[in-house]
């Protein structure tokens, strides 16, 4: 008796694939940007012995890093929604196994 195996998957078009890679590149860029912002703020903080300069560096670094993270979340949500909406049509393949 033959058995039919059905496999369903989604195939992205050109625009959907482009959005997927843009989403991945955006997230990678933002992760690197957050890492570099934290590292640069740490280097500036440790390079000075002035208490006011260190306080200003800590506050500025925190605000900048927070702004970057907010941009990351908003951009990721928008691109993620576009990626979810461009996931393509369902393609069903059937295979008969004896």
Phi, psi and omega in degrees: 000132182278145177245135179258124178252120180255131177238126180244129175215165181258138178249122178279147173275189181297312181296319178296319178293319177299316179295322179298313180290325176296319177299314179295317180295320179299314181294322177294316179299316181292323177297317178295319181296318178296316180300314181293323179296318179293319180294317180294321178295322177294321178293318179294322181295318184277349183276350183238149177256358179284126184294320181293320179296318178295320179295316178296321178295318180295316181293313180297319178296321179293316179296316180295315180295320176298319179295319178297318181294321177296316177299322179298312181296316181294312180297320179293323178294317180294310179295324178296322177294318178296318178297318180294326182278345181248035184280354171096180182270155177285134176240122180252128176244138179244139180228128180263123180248127179276000000 
